[in-house]
Amino acid sequence: MTQYKMLVTDLDDSLLDDRMAVAPVNRDAISRAVGAGVKVVLATGRMFRSALPYARELGLDTPLITYQGAYVRFPDSEKVLYHRPVPFETALELLERIEPMGYHTNVYIDDNLLVEKVTGAGRLYWKISGVKPVEVGNLAGYLRRVRRDPTKVLVVSEEKNLNRLLDELSGVFAGKLHITKSKPYFLEFMHPQATKAVALREVAAYYGIGREEIIAVGDSYNDLEMLDYAGLGVVVANAREEIKARADYVTRANTDGGVAGVIGRFIFNEEG
């Protein structure tokens, strides 16, 4: 065994294969790590209800890091370890700026997926997340009526559009929002303290585990803070080159048991 007491992994394009399933080799390796006393944690941009089936499939009882770190909750209880939603006024300003641009937008309140109407982009998200969207009409108008703090806001579009939007809004909301891409076509807006790294720090503190005792596995821009925070930051081979450049180690691809490779090499000191 090694110094590592916790393994935290992203879901999509990291632990999950291209069919959005946990391959048997990864499932078996995680079971082996848990049996050896390692805390295995899932960290995802997905909604809690979208990530929960994977935690149950893997038999995990550790808190689920969801919504990019905005919402951390134990899988089979109402116990919330950490929640940092977007303040109402900030969310309203964001929606009022985005809506005239015509992008498909998701708003998340009470672990529900809210949209103005179901579009082609909305159906894509529905397919990936497994969560049916709820049509509420104009999102800014809806938010004014309910006066709630959304857990997250997400925009779906082509990457070139999202890059332009990211450049435009980063200055406007500096210090007020954490903005990141989880996939090339998903741009996500959270509370500034809603990152996978901050959430991971809270989970590690709950178990009394130091950052040097943590392995983090990811593939995308929304994983960078978590990779930097962990003692060992690992990126799967299918990630973009600029993400790999931030890694301490590059493992096999998500379709080739990348997480299992990390567990074997760094938890059990096995070569190959």
KOLSENU-246999 format. One record per residue (C-alpha): residue number from 1; residue in three letters; x, y, z. Coordinates in Angstrom, 2 decimals, m for minus. Layout:
BEGIN
@i:NUM | aa:Ala | u:X | v:Y | w:Z
...
This chain:
BEGIN
@i:1 | aa:Met | u:0.00 | v:0.00 | w:0.00
@i:2 | aa:Thr | u:1.03 | v:3.61 | w:m0.50
@i:3 | aa:Gln | u:0.60 | v:6.97 | w:1.19
@i:4 | aa:Tyr | u:m2.67 | v:7.68 | w:m0.63
@i:5 | aa:Lys | u:m5.85 | v:7.49 | w:1.43
@i:6 | aa:Met | u:m8.32 | v:9.05 | w:m0.99
@i:7 | aa:Leu | u:m9.00 | v:8.74 | w:m4.72
@i:8 | aa:Val | u:m11.32 | v:11.33 | w:m6.24
@i:9 | aa:Thr | u:m12.40 | v:10.95 | w:m9.84
@i:10 | aa:Asp | u:m14.42 | v:12.87 | w:m12.36
@i:11 | aa:Leu | u:m17.20 | v:10.93 | w:m14.09
@i:12 | aa:Asp | u:m17.74 | v:11.88 | w:m17.74
@i:13 | aa:Asp | u:m14.78 | v:11.14 | w:m20.02
@i:14 | aa:Ser | u:m12.69 | v:10.06 | w:m17.00
@i:15 | aa:Leu | u:m14.23 | v:7.18 | w:m15.04
@i:16 | aa:Leu | u:m17.08 | v:6.63 | w:m17.50
@i:17 | aa:Asp | u:m16.47 | v:5.16 | w:m20.93
@i:18 | aa:Asp | u:m18.00 | v:6.53 | w:m24.12
@i:19 | aa:Arg | u:m21.29 | v:4.74 | w:m23.35
@i:20 | aa:Met | u:m21.42 | v:6.63 | w:m20.03
@i:21 | aa:Ala | u:m20.88 | v:3.36 | w:m18.16
@i:22 | aa:Val | u:m18.35 | v:2.21 | w:m15.56
@i:23 | aa:Ala | u:m16.25 | v:m0.49 | w:m17.21
@i:24 | aa:Pro | u:m15.86 | v:m3.71 | w:m15.18
@i:25 | aa:Val | u:m12.11 | v:m3.17 | w:m14.87
@i:26 | aa:Asn | u:m12.71 | v:0.21 | w:m13.20
@i:27 | aa:Arg | u:m15.53 | v:m1.13 | w:m11.03
@i:28 | aa:Asp | u:m13.35 | v:m4.00 | w:m9.79
@i:29 | aa:Ala | u:m10.39 | v:m1.71 | w:m9.10
@i:30 | aa:Ile | u:m12.55 | v:0.73 | w:m7.12
@i:31 | aa:Ser | u:m14.00 | v:m2.14 | w:m5.09
@i:32 | aa:Arg | u:m10.47 | v:m3.33 | w:m4.35
@i:33 | aa:Ala | u:m9.36 | v:0.16 | w:m3.27
@i:34 | aa:Val | u:m12.40 | v:0.61 | w:m1.00
@i:35 | aa:Gly | u:m11.70 | v:m2.81 | w:0.50
@i:36 | aa:Ala | u:m8.19 | v:m1.65 | w:1.31
@i:37 | aa:Gly | u:m9.53 | v:1.36 | w:3.21
@i:38 | aa:Val | u:m9.15 | v:4.03 | w:0.52
@i:39 | aa:Lys | u:m11.94 | v:6.63 | w:0.37
@i:40 | aa:Val | u:m13.18 | v:6.80 | w:m3.22
@i:41 | aa:Val | u:m15.07 | v:10.00 | w:m4.08
@i:42 | aa:Leu | u:m16.92 | v:11.00 | w:m7.25
@i:43 | aa:Ala | u:m16.51 | v:14.64 | w:m8.33
@i:44 | aa:Thr | u:m18.64 | v:15.81 | w:m11.23
@i:45 | aa:Gly | u:m20.40 | v:18.72 | w:m12.82
@i:46 | aa:Arg | u:m23.52 | v:16.57 | w:m12.97
@i:47 | aa:Met | u:m26.56 | v:17.14 | w:m10.81
@i:48 | aa:Phe | u:m26.70 | v:15.12 | w:m7.59
@i:49 | aa:Arg | u:m29.58 | v:12.98 | w:m8.90
@i:50 | aa:Ser | u:m27.64 | v:12.32 | w:m12.11
@i:51 | aa:Ala | u:m24.49 | v:11.21 | w:m10.26
@i:52 | aa:Leu | u:m26.24 | v:9.19 | w:m7.55
@i:53 | aa:Pro | u:m26.81 | v:6.01 | w:m9.62
@i:54 | aa:Tyr | u:m23.06 | v:5.69 | w:m10.19
@i:55 | aa:Ala | u:m22.29 | v:6.02 | w:m6.48
@i:56 | aa:Arg | u:m24.86 | v:3.31 | w:m5.75
@i:57 | aa:Glu | u:m23.53 | v:1.07 | w:m8.51
@i:58 | aa:Leu | u:m20.04 | v:1.34 | w:m7.00
@i:59 | aa:Gly | u:m21.28 | v:0.90 | w:m3.43
@i:60 | aa:Leu | u:m19.78 | v:4.20 | w:m2.29
@i:61 | aa:Asp | u:m20.85 | v:5.87 | w:0.96
@i:62 | aa:Thr | u:m18.59 | v:8.92 | w:0.60
@i:63 | aa:Pro | u:m20.05 | v:12.37 | w:m0.11
@i:64 | aa:Leu | u:m20.82 | v:13.08 | w:m3.76
@i:65 | aa:Ile | u:m19.16 | v:16.24 | w:m5.13
@i:66 | aa:Thr | u:m21.69 | v:17.53 | w:m7.67
@i:67 | aa:Tyr | u:m22.43 | v:20.71 | w:m9.66
@i:68 | aa:Gln | u:m18.66 | v:21.32 | w:m10.01
@i:69 | aa:Gly | u:m18.36 | v:21.44 | w:m6.22
@i:70 | aa:Ala | u:m21.37 | v:23.62 | w:m5.47
@i:71 | aa:Tyr | u:m23.28 | v:20.78 | w:m3.78
@i:72 | aa:Val | u:m21.72 | v:18.00 | w:m1.71
@i:73 | aa:Arg | u:m24.07 | v:15.46 | w:m0.19
@i:74 | aa:Phe | u:m23.93 | v:11.92 | w:1.12
@i:75 | aa:Pro | u:m25.44 | v:9.43 | w:m1.32
@i:76 | aa:Asp | u:m28.12 | v:7.82 | w:0.83
@i:77 | aa:Ser | u:m29.11 | v:10.52 | w:3.30
@i:78 | aa:Glu | u:m30.24 | v:14.13 | w:3.39
@i:79 | aa:Lys | u:m26.92 | v:15.16 | w:4.95
@i:80 | aa:Val | u:m25.34 | v:18.01 | w:2.96
@i:81 | aa:Leu | u:m21.66 | v:18.62 | w:3.65
@i:82 | aa:Tyr | u:m21.26 | v:21.74 | w:1.52
@i:83 | aa:His | u:m23.52 | v:23.98 | w:m0.59
@i:84 | aa:Arg | u:m22.59 | v:27.22 | w:m2.31
@i:85 | aa:Pro | u:m25.34 | v:28.34 | w:m4.71
@i:86 | aa:Val | u:m25.18 | v:31.38 | w:m6.97
@i:87 | aa:Pro | u:m26.69 | v:34.40 | w:m5.15
@i:88 | aa:Phe | u:m30.07 | v:35.41 | w:m6.56
@i:89 | aa:Glu | u:m29.03 | v:38.90 | w:m7.74
@i:90 | aa:Thr | u:m25.92 | v:37.58 | w:m9.49
@i:91 | aa:Ala | u:m27.87 | v:34.79 | w:m11.17
@i:92 | aa:Leu | u:m30.53 | v:37.24 | w:m12.34
@i:93 | aa:Glu | u:m27.92 | v:39.58 | w:m13.82
@i:94 | aa:Leu | u:m26.28 | v:36.64 | w:m15.58
@i:95 | aa:Leu | u:m29.55 | v:35.43 | w:m17.09
@i:96 | aa:Glu | u:m30.50 | v:38.92 | w:m18.23
@i:97 | aa:Arg | u:m27.17 | v:39.19 | w:m20.07
@i:98 | aa:Ile | u:m27.34 | v:35.71 | w:m21.63
@i:99 | aa:Glu | u:m30.99 | v:35.50 | w:m22.71
@i:100 | aa:Pro | u:m30.81 | v:38.08 | w:m25.55
@i:101 | aa:Met | u:m27.99 | v:35.99 | w:m27.11
@i:102 | aa:Gly | u:m30.36 | v:33.07 | w:m27.72
@i:103 | aa:Tyr | u:m28.26 | v:30.28 | w:m26.18
@i:104 | aa:His | u:m29.89 | v:27.25 | w:m24.60
@i:105 | aa:Thr | u:m29.56 | v:27.74 | w:m20.82
@i:106 | aa:Asn | u:m30.12 | v:25.44 | w:m17.85
@i:107 | aa:Val | u:m30.87 | v:26.65 | w:m14.33
@i:108 | aa:Tyr | u:m30.70 | v:24.26 | w:m11.36
@i:109 | aa:Ile | u:m32.79 | v:24.71 | w:m8.22
@i:110 | aa:Asp | u:m33.50 | v:21.98 | w:m5.63
@i:111 | aa:Asp | u:m31.72 | v:19.44 | w:m7.86
@i:112 | aa:Asn | u:m34.24 | v:20.11 | w:m10.63
@i:113 | aa:Leu | u:m33.25 | v:20.99 | w:m14.21
@i:114 | aa:Leu | u:m35.13 | v:24.09 | w:m15.37
@i:115 | aa:Val | u:m35.24 | v:25.39 | w:m18.96
@i:116 | aa:Glu | u:m37.25 | v:27.96 | w:m20.87
@i:117 | aa:Lys | u:m38.23 | v:25.24 | w:m23.35
@i:118 | aa:Val | u:m36.77 | v:21.92 | w:m24.46
@i:119 | aa:Thr | u:m34.50 | v:22.52 | w:m27.48
@i:120 | aa:Gly | u:m32.15 | v:20.25 | w:m29.38
@i:121 | aa:Ala | u:m29.38 | v:21.27 | w:m26.97
@i:122 | aa:Gly | u:m31.72 | v:20.52 | w:m24.08
@i:123 | aa:Arg | u:m32.38 | v:17.05 | w:m25.44
@i:124 | aa:Leu | u:m28.61 | v:16.46 | w:m25.71
@i:125 | aa:Tyr | u:m28.19 | v:17.38 | w:m22.05
@i:126 | aa:Trp | u:m31.18 | v:15.21 | w:m21.12
@i:127 | aa:Lys | u:m29.56 | v:12.24 | w:m22.88
@i:128 | aa:Ile | u:m26.24 | v:12.73 | w:m21.08
@i:129 | aa:Ser | u:m27.63 | v:13.46 | w:m17.62
@i:130 | aa:Gly | u:m30.64 | v:11.17 | w:m17.62
@i:131 | aa:Val | u:m32.67 | v:14.00 | w:m16.06
@i:132 | aa:Lys | u:m35.81 | v:15.30 | w:m17.79
@i:133 | aa:Pro | u:m35.89 | v:19.12 | w:m17.97
@i:134 | aa:Val | u:m38.80 | v:21.14 | w:m16.59
@i:135 | aa:Glu | u:m40.07 | v:23.93 | w:m18.85
@i:136 | aa:Val | u:m40.71 | v:27.14 | w:m16.88
@i:137 | aa:Gly | u:m40.76 | v:29.82 | w:m19.59
@i:138 | aa:Asn | u:m38.46 | v:32.84 | w:m19.46
@i:139 | aa:Leu | u:m35.74 | v:31.94 | w:m16.95
@i:140 | aa:Ala | u:m35.06 | v:35.44 | w:m15.65
@i:141 | aa:Gly | u:m38.78 | v:35.97 | w:m15.15
@i:142 | aa:Tyr | u:m39.08 | v:32.64 | w:m13.37
@i:143 | aa:Leu | u:m36.17 | v:33.50 | w:m11.08
@i:144 | aa:Arg | u:m37.74 | v:36.85 | w:m10.21
@i:145 | aa:Arg | u:m40.94 | v:35.06 | w:m9.20
@i:146 | aa:Val | u:m39.36 | v:32.38 | w:m7.02
@i:147 | aa:Arg | u:m36.44 | v:34.52 | w:m5.72
@i:148 | aa:Arg | u:m34.19 | v:31.53 | w:m5.17
@i:149 | aa:Asp | u:m30.41 | v:31.03 | w:m5.35
@i:150 | aa:Pro | u:m29.68 | v:28.54 | w:m8.17
@i:151 | aa:Thr | u:m27.06 | v:25.91 | w:m7.51
@i:152 | aa:Lys | u:m25.68 | v:26.42 | w:m11.03
@i:153 | aa:Val | u:m26.35 | v:27.95 | w:m14.43
@i:154 | aa:Leu | u:m25.19 | v:26.26 | w:m17.66
@i:155 | aa:Val | u:m25.09 | v:27.41 | w:m21.28
@i:156 | aa:Val | u:m24.96 | v:24.98 | w:m24.23
@i:157 | aa:Ser | u:m23.51 | v:26.07 | w:m27.57
@i:158 | aa:Glu | u:m20.64 | v:25.56 | w:m30.00
@i:159 | aa:Glu | u:m17.21 | v:25.96 | w:m28.43
@i:160 | aa:Lys | u:m16.34 | v:29.09 | w:m30.41
@i:161 | aa:Asn | u:m19.46 | v:30.79 | w:m29.03
@i:162 | aa:Leu | u:m18.72 | v:29.68 | w:m25.49
@i:163 | aa:Asn | u:m15.11 | v:30.87 | w:m25.69
@i:164 | aa:Arg | u:m16.35 | v:34.29 | w:m26.74
@i:165 | aa:Leu | u:m18.93 | v:34.29 | w:m23.95
@i:166 | aa:Leu | u:m16.30 | v:33.19 | w:m21.43
@i:167 | aa:Asp | u:m14.02 | v:36.07 | w:m22.43
@i:168 | aa:Glu | u:m16.88 | v:38.56 | w:m22.27
@i:169 | aa:Leu | u:m18.30 | v:37.51 | w:m18.91
@i:170 | aa:Ser | u:m15.12 | v:36.68 | w:m17.00
@i:171 | aa:Gly | u:m14.40 | v:40.36 | w:m16.47
@i:172 | aa:Val | u:m18.01 | v:41.30 | w:m15.78
@i:173 | aa:Phe | u:m18.38 | v:38.66 | w:m13.05
@i:174 | aa:Ala | u:m14.82 | v:38.59 | w:m11.71
@i:175 | aa:Gly | u:m14.97 | v:37.62 | w:m8.04
@i:176 | aa:Lys | u:m18.73 | v:36.99 | w:m8.31
@i:177 | aa:Leu | u:m18.79 | v:33.74 | w:m10.31
@i:178 | aa:His | u:m16.59 | v:30.73 | w:m11.02
@i:179 | aa:Ile | u:m16.87 | v:30.09 | w:m14.78
@i:180 | aa:Thr | u:m15.53 | v:26.96 | w:m16.45
@i:181 | aa:Lys | u:m16.08 | v:24.52 | w:m19.33
@i:182 | aa:Ser | u:m16.90 | v:20.92 | w:m18.44
@i:183 | aa:Lys | u:m17.21 | v:19.85 | w:m22.07
@i:184 | aa:Pro | u:m16.34 | v:21.90 | w:m25.16
@i:185 | aa:Tyr | u:m20.04 | v:22.73 | w:m25.56
@i:186 | aa:Phe | u:m20.96 | v:23.28 | w:m21.85
@i:187 | aa:Leu | u:m20.11 | v:26.58 | w:m20.13
@i:188 | aa:Glu | u:m20.90 | v:26.54 | w:m16.42
@i:189 | aa:Phe | u:m21.46 | v:29.35 | w:m13.90
@i:190 | aa:Met | u:m21.16 | v:28.75 | w:m10.15
@i:191 | aa:His | u:m20.50 | v:30.53 | w:m6.86
@i:192 | aa:Pro | u:m16.81 | v:31.57 | w:m6.68
@i:193 | aa:Gln | u:m16.30 | v:29.03 | w:m3.88
@i:194 | aa:Ala | u:m17.95 | v:26.28 | w:m5.91
@i:195 | aa:Thr | u:m15.02 | v:24.40 | w:m7.42
@i:196 | aa:Lys | u:m14.07 | v:20.76 | w:m7.23
@i:197 | aa:Ala | u:m10.95 | v:21.77 | w:m5.29
@i:198 | aa:Val | u:m12.86 | v:23.61 | w:m2.55
@i:199 | aa:Ala | u:m15.37 | v:20.78 | w:m2.30
@i:200 | aa:Leu | u:m12.55 | v:18.22 | w:m2.17
@i:201 | aa:Arg | u:m10.93 | v:20.16 | w:0.66
@i:202 | aa:Glu | u:m14.18 | v:19.94 | w:2.62
@i:203 | aa:Val | u:m14.51 | v:16.19 | w:2.04
@i:204 | aa:Ala | u:m10.87 | v:15.56 | w:2.92
@i:205 | aa:Ala | u:m11.23 | v:17.58 | w:6.13
@i:206 | aa:Tyr | u:m14.30 | v:15.55 | w:7.07
@i:207 | aa:Tyr | u:m12.17 | v:12.39 | w:6.95
@i:208 | aa:Gly | u:m9.01 | v:13.99 | w:8.35
@i:209 | aa:Ile | u:m7.06 | v:13.35 | w:5.15
@i:210 | aa:Gly | u:m4.32 | v:15.72 | w:3.96
@i:211 | aa:Arg | u:m4.07 | v:16.92 | w:0.39
@i:212 | aa:Glu | u:m0.76 | v:15.07 | w:m0.06
@i:213 | aa:Glu | u:m2.69 | v:11.83 | w:0.60
@i:214 | aa:Ile | u:m5.15 | v:12.43 | w:m2.28
@i:215 | aa:Ile | u:m5.10 | v:11.27 | w:m5.90
@i:216 | aa:Ala | u:m7.39 | v:13.20 | w:m8.27
@i:217 | aa:Val | u:m8.32 | v:12.00 | w:m11.77
@i:218 | aa:Gly | u:m9.89 | v:14.20 | w:m14.45
@i:219 | aa:Asp | u:m9.95 | v:15.22 | w:m18.08
@i:220 | aa:Ser | u:m11.21 | v:18.78 | w:m18.55
@i:221 | aa:Tyr | u:m10.98 | v:22.44 | w:m17.59
@i:222 | aa:Asn | u:m13.40 | v:22.02 | w:m14.69
@i:223 | aa:Asp | u:m10.98 | v:19.50 | w:m13.14
@i:224 | aa:Leu | u:m7.90 | v:21.75 | w:m13.11
@i:225 | aa:Glu | u:m8.36 | v:23.19 | w:m9.61
@i:226 | aa:Met | u:m8.92 | v:19.69 | w:m8.21
@i:227 | aa:Leu | u:m5.85 | v:18.32 | w:m10.02
@i:228 | aa:Asp | u:m3.74 | v:21.16 | w:m8.63
@i:229 | aa:Tyr | u:m5.08 | v:20.66 | w:m5.10
@i:230 | aa:Ala | u:m4.45 | v:16.92 | w:m4.86
@i:231 | aa:Gly | u:m1.12 | v:15.44 | w:m3.93
@i:232 | aa:Leu | u:m1.15 | v:13.58 | w:m7.24
@i:233 | aa:Gly | u:m3.05 | v:15.05 | w:m10.19
@i:234 | aa:Val | u:m3.78 | v:12.48 | w:m12.89
@i:235 | aa:Val | u:m5.24 | v:13.12 | w:m16.34
@i:236 | aa:Val | u:m6.67 | v:10.48 | w:m18.68
@i:237 | aa:Ala | u:m5.04 | v:10.04 | w:m22.10
@i:238 | aa:Asn | u:m8.15 | v:11.18 | w:m23.99
@i:239 | aa:Ala | u:m7.90 | v:14.69 | w:m22.51
@i:240 | aa:Arg | u:m6.73 | v:17.70 | w:m24.48
@i:241 | aa:Glu | u:m3.02 | v:18.43 | w:m24.49
@i:242 | aa:Glu | u:m3.35 | v:21.61 | w:m22.40
@i:243 | aa:Ile | u:m5.04 | v:19.58 | w:m19.67
@i:244 | aa:Lys | u:m2.40 | v:16.84 | w:m19.81
@i:245 | aa:Ala | u:0.26 | v:19.53 | w:m19.38
@i:246 | aa:Arg | u:m1.12 | v:20.25 | w:m15.89
@i:247 | aa:Ala | u:m0.91 | v:16.60 | w:m14.79
@i:248 | aa:Asp | u:1.60 | v:14.89 | w:m12.55
@i:249 | aa:Tyr | u:0.82 | v:11.68 | w:m14.42
@i:250 | aa:Val | u:m1.14 | v:10.72 | w:m17.56
@i:251 | aa:Thr | u:m3.00 | v:7.44 | w:m17.29
@i:252 | aa:Arg | u:m4.75 | v:5.35 | w:m19.93
@i:253 | aa:Ala | u:m7.85 | v:6.67 | w:m21.69
@i:254 | aa:Asn | u:m11.35 | v:6.53 | w:m20.22
@i:255 | aa:Thr | u:m12.13 | v:3.70 | w:m22.67
@i:256 | aa:Asp | u:m9.07 | v:1.72 | w:m21.55
@i:257 | aa:Gly | u:m9.48 | v:1.48 | w:m17.78
@i:258 | aa:Gly | u:m7.59 | v:4.65 | w:m16.94
@i:259 | aa:Val | u:m8.85 | v:4.83 | w:m13.35
@i:260 | aa:Ala | u:m8.03 | v:1.15 | w:m12.79
@i:261 | aa:Gly | u:m4.51 | v:1.87 | w:m14.00
@i:262 | aa:Val | u:m4.12 | v:4.66 | w:m11.46
@i:263 | aa:Ile | u:m5.36 | v:2.45 | w:m8.63
@i:264 | aa:Gly | u:m3.03 | v:m0.38 | w:m9.54
@i:265 | aa:Arg | u:0.04 | v:1.81 | w:m9.95
@i:266 | aa:Phe | u:m0.34 | v:4.31 | w:m7.11
@i:267 | aa:Ile | u:m2.50 | v:2.53 | w:m4.53
@i:268 | aa:Phe | u:m1.11 | v:m0.98 | w:m4.85
@i:269 | aa:Asn | u:2.35 | v:m0.23 | w:m6.34
@i:270 | aa:Glu | u:1.76 | v:m2.46 | w:m9.34
@i:271 | aa:Glu | u:3.48 | v:m1.86 | w:m12.66
@i:272 | aa:Gly | u:1.60 | v:m1.80 | w:m15.95
